[in-house]
Amino acid sequence: MRKLVATVAVWLAIGVTAVAPAVGQTAGRYASVKGLKMYYEIHGTGPPLLLLHGAFLTIGAWGKIVPELARSRQVIAVELQGHGHTADADRPLTFPQMAEDVAALLREINVERTDVYGYSMGGTVALALAARHPGLVRRLIVHGSIYNKEGWEPEAYKQFGALPPDFAPRPLKDPYDSVAPDPKRWPVLVAKVKELESSFAGLPDSDLKAITAETLVVMGDREGLRPEQAVAMYRLIPKAQLAILPGADHFLLFTRPDVVLGLITPFLDAPDPARVKTPAAR
């Protein structure tokens, strides 16, 4: 447990920085959706790209990713239930509910179709969004995420489930405290995130098969997650590409944003293929 907490704290301390101002940036806003007052920011102009963060994080955790992507895109960064500026609600955290929250937000701000990049917890939300609302998602990036419990390495799952009630590494807790409507609810967030993972029955295979978006599945081979899960997603999602990154852990987004940008930008910029890869080709 000490090793897990120390790893989270050290890597986030190295990698998490504030989002620098981007061209076309607007101030943070709130939208009333599904019983939430959901916080979001818009950076840049161009084709829309929705960013969905990982557990315990705020928009600031995206660091250099936001201003770089906002050079040619309208980046829509949100904070999910109980995270950052977005107050918690009297309901558990679930992946389908968070996907519905995001879909409602997109409709509220008149975004009819968008690319989506989900990291970690946000990647599972993105999968649920693309499966439930295929018309909303043009291209999908799922980074360091799972769609069922089989995606965890057993020891990593055990350690995550054993996070103590006082789990509060400063690189996670300080950004939360600086923006949360009620910073005293941090222990509630920790408990809800643990329950989110322990109660997660998984997305059915049929959900992944229903995703129509061009999809890039990204996973490092040192994530604490099983690369076999990324392969399974690749095989289930009809128009998927797969990137297994050698030597990459769960914090590559923070420590090497240049590598991440070099991978996702060509995918987002690529023209839609003329032909769909058939399951038989896999």
C-alpha positions in Angstrom: 0.0 0.0 0.0 2.7 2.5 0.9 4.3 1.7 -2.5 1.1 2.5 -4.4 0.5 5.7 -2.5 4.1 6.8 -2.9 4.0 6.0 -6.6 0.8 8.0 -7.2 2.2 11.0 -5.3 5.6 11.1 -6.9 4.5 10.7 -10.5 1.7 13.2 -10.2 4.0 15.6 -8.5 6.3 15.4 -11.4 3.7 15.4 -14.1 0.6 17.4 -13.1 0.8 21.0 -13.9 -1.7 23.8 -14.4 -3.3 24.3 -17.8 -1.7 27.2 -19.6 -3.9 29.7 -21.3 -4.7 28.7 -24.9 -5.8 30.6 -27.9 -9.6 31.1 -27.9 -9.9 30.0 -24.2 -13.1 30.9 -22.5 -13.6 31.1 -18.7 -14.9 28.1 -16.9 -18.6 27.6 -17.0 -21.3 25.5 -15.3 -24.2 23.6 -16.9 -27.2 22.1 -15.0 -27.4 18.5 -16.2 -28.9 15.4 -14.6 -29.0 17.0 -11.1 -25.5 18.3 -11.3 -24.0 21.7 -11.7 -21.2 20.4 -14.0 -18.1 22.5 -14.5 -16.5 22.7 -17.9 -14.0 24.8 -19.8 -13.6 25.5 -23.5 -10.1 26.1 -25.0 -9.4 26.9 -28.6 -11.5 26.8 -31.8 -12.0 24.1 -34.4 -13.5 20.6 -34.4 -14.6 19.7 -30.9 -12.7 17.3 -28.7 -14.1 16.3 -25.3 -11.6 15.4 -22.5 -12.7 13.0 -19.7 -10.3 12.9 -16.8 -9.2 10.1 -14.4 -10.3 9.4 -10.9 -9.5 12.1 -8.3 -8.3 14.6 -11.0 -9.2 18.0 -12.1 -9.0 19.7 -15.5 -5.6 21.1 -14.4 -4.2 17.5 -14.5 -4.2 17.6 -18.3 -1.3 20.0 -18.2 0.3 20.6 -21.6 -2.3 18.4 -23.4 -5.0 21.1 -23.4 -3.1 24.0 -24.9 -1.4 21.8 -27.5 -4.6 20.3 -28.7 -6.4 23.6 -28.5 -4.1 25.0 -31.2 -6.4 23.4 -33.8 -9.4 22.2 -31.9 -12.2 23.3 -29.6 -11.2 21.4 -26.5 -14.1 20.8 -24.1 -12.7 19.7 -20.7 -15.2 18.7 -18.0 -15.0 17.7 -14.4 -17.2 14.8 -13.5 -19.4 14.3 -10.5 -17.7 15.1 -7.3 -14.4 16.0 -9.0 -12.9 19.5 -9.0 -15.4 22.3 -9.3 -18.3 19.9 -9.9 -20.1 19.3 -6.6 -21.1 15.7 -5.6 -24.7 14.5 -5.8 -26.7 12.2 -3.6 -26.0 9.1 -5.7 -23.2 6.7 -6.3 -20.6 7.1 -9.0 -21.3 4.8 -11.9 -19.9 4.7 -15.4 -23.2 4.7 -17.2 -24.5 7.6 -15.1 -21.3 9.7 -15.8 -21.7 8.9 -19.5 -25.3 10.2 -19.3 -24.1 13.3 -17.5 -21.6 14.0 -20.3 -24.2 13.4 -23.0 -26.5 15.8 -21.4 -23.8 18.4 -21.1 -22.9 18.1 -24.8 -26.5 18.6 -25.8 -26.8 21.6 -23.3 -23.9 23.3 -25.0 -25.1 22.4 -28.5 -22.3 20.0 -29.5 -23.9 17.5 -31.9 -20.8 15.4 -32.5 -17.3 15.4 -31.1 -14.1 13.4 -30.7 -13.6 12.1 -27.2 -10.4 11.3 -25.3 -10.9 9.5 -22.0 -8.1 8.7 -19.6 -8.3 5.9 -17.0 -11.7 6.3 -15.3 -12.6 8.7 -18.0 -11.8 6.2 -20.7 -14.4 3.8 -19.3 -16.9 6.7 -19.2 -16.0 7.4 -22.8 -16.7 3.7 -23.8 -20.1 3.9 -22.2 -20.8 7.2 -23.9 -19.8 5.9 -27.3 -21.9 2.8 -26.9 -25.0 4.6 -25.6 -24.8 7.6 -27.8 -23.0 6.6 -31.0 -24.2 9.7 -32.8 -22.4 12.0 -30.4 -18.9 10.4 -30.9 -16.9 10.8 -34.1 -13.5 9.4 -32.9 -12.7 7.8 -29.6 -9.5 7.5 -27.7 -9.4 5.2 -24.6 -6.2 5.5 -22.7 -5.2 3.3 -19.7 -8.8 2.1 -19.1 -10.7 -1.1 -18.6 -14.2 -2.3 -19.5 -14.5 -5.0 -16.8 -12.6 -6.2 -13.7 -10.6 -8.7 -15.7 -8.6 -5.7 -16.9 -6.9 -5.2 -13.6 -3.6 -6.9 -12.6 -4.7 -8.7 -9.4 -2.1 -7.0 -7.2 -3.0 -3.5 -8.5 -6.7 -4.2 -7.9 -6.0 -5.4 -4.4 -4.0 -2.3 -3.6 -6.6 0.1 -5.0 -9.3 -1.6 -3.0 -7.2 -1.2 0.1 -6.8 2.6 -0.2 -7.2 3.9 3.4 -9.9 6.5 4.2 -7.2 9.1 4.8 -5.7 8.6 1.3 -4.8 12.1 0.3 -1.5 12.6 -1.6 -0.9 16.3 -1.9 -0.6 16.3 -5.8 -4.2 15.0 -5.8 -5.7 16.7 -2.8 -4.2 20.2 -3.2 -5.8 20.8 -6.6 -9.1 19.4 -5.3 -9.0 21.7 -2.3 -8.3 24.7 -4.4 -11.4 24.4 -6.5 -13.9 22.0 -4.8 -17.2 23.6 -3.5 -16.7 21.7 -0.3 -13.1 20.4 0.2 -14.2 18.5 3.3 -15.9 16.0 1.0 -12.6 14.5 -0.2 -13.0 11.4 1.9 -16.5 10.9 0.4 -14.9 11.1 -3.1 -12.3 8.5 -2.1 -15.0 6.2 -0.8 -17.2 6.6 -3.9 -14.3 6.0 -6.3 -13.4 2.8 -4.4 -17.1 1.7 -4.6 -17.2 2.6 -8.3 -14.5 0.1 -9.0 -15.5 -2.7 -6.5 -19.1 -2.7 -7.7 -18.4 -2.4 -11.4 -20.0 -5.4 -13.2 -18.3 -4.4 -16.4 -19.6 -3.1 -19.7 -21.2 -6.0 -21.7 -19.4 -7.1 -24.9 -22.4 -6.0 -26.8 -21.8 -2.4 -25.7 -18.3 -2.4 -27.2 -19.6 -4.1 -30.4 -22.1 -1.3 -30.7 -19.5 1.5 -30.8 -19.4 3.0 -34.3 -16.7 5.5 -33.8 -13.1 5.1 -35.1 -11.4 4.1 -31.9 -7.8 4.1 -30.6 -7.1 1.9 -27.6 -3.9 3.0 -25.8 -2.3 1.1 -22.9 1.2 0.8 -21.5 2.6 -2.5 -20.6 3.4 -1.3 -17.0 0.0 0.2 -16.2 -1.1 -2.2 -13.4 -3.7 -3.2 -16.0 -3.6 -6.2 -18.2 -2.6 -5.6 -21.9 -4.9 -8.5 -22.7 -7.8 -6.2 -21.9 -6.7 -3.7 -24.5 -6.5 -6.5 -27.0 -10.0 -7.6 -26.1 -11.3 -4.0 -26.6 -9.6 -3.9 -29.9 -11.2 -7.1 -31.0 -14.7 -6.1 -29.8 -14.9 -2.5 -31.2 -15.5 -2.8 -34.9 -13.3 0.1 -36.0 -10.5 0.0 -33.5 -6.8 0.5 -33.6 -4.5 -0.7 -30.8 -1.3 0.8 -29.3 0.5 -1.1 -26.6 3.4 1.1 -25.4 6.5 -0.6 -24.2 7.8 0.5 -20.8 4.9 2.9 -20.3 3.1 3.1 -16.9 -0.3 4.6 -16.0 1.2 8.1 -15.7 2.6 8.5 -19.2 0.0 11.3 -19.8 1.7 13.4 -17.1 5.4 12.4 -17.5 5.6 12.3 -21.3 2.8 14.3 -22.8 4.9 14.6 -26.0 4.6 10.9 -26.5 0.9 11.0 -25.9 0.4 13.9 -28.3 2.5 12.2 -30.9 0.3 9.2 -30.8 -3.2 10.7 -30.6 -2.8 13.8 -32.8 -2.3 11.8 -36.1 -5.2 9.6 -35.1 -7.5 12.6 -34.6 -6.3 14.2 -37.8 -6.5 11.2 -40.1 -9.2 11.1 -42.7 -12.1 8.7 -42.1 -11.2 5.4 -43.8 -13.1 4.5 -47.0 -13.6 0.9 -45.8 -14.4 -0.6 -42.4 -12.1 -3.3 -41.2 -14.2 -6.5 -40.8 -13.9 -8.8 -37.7 -12.5 -11.5 -40.0 -9.4 -9.3 -40.6 -8.5 -9.6 -36.9 
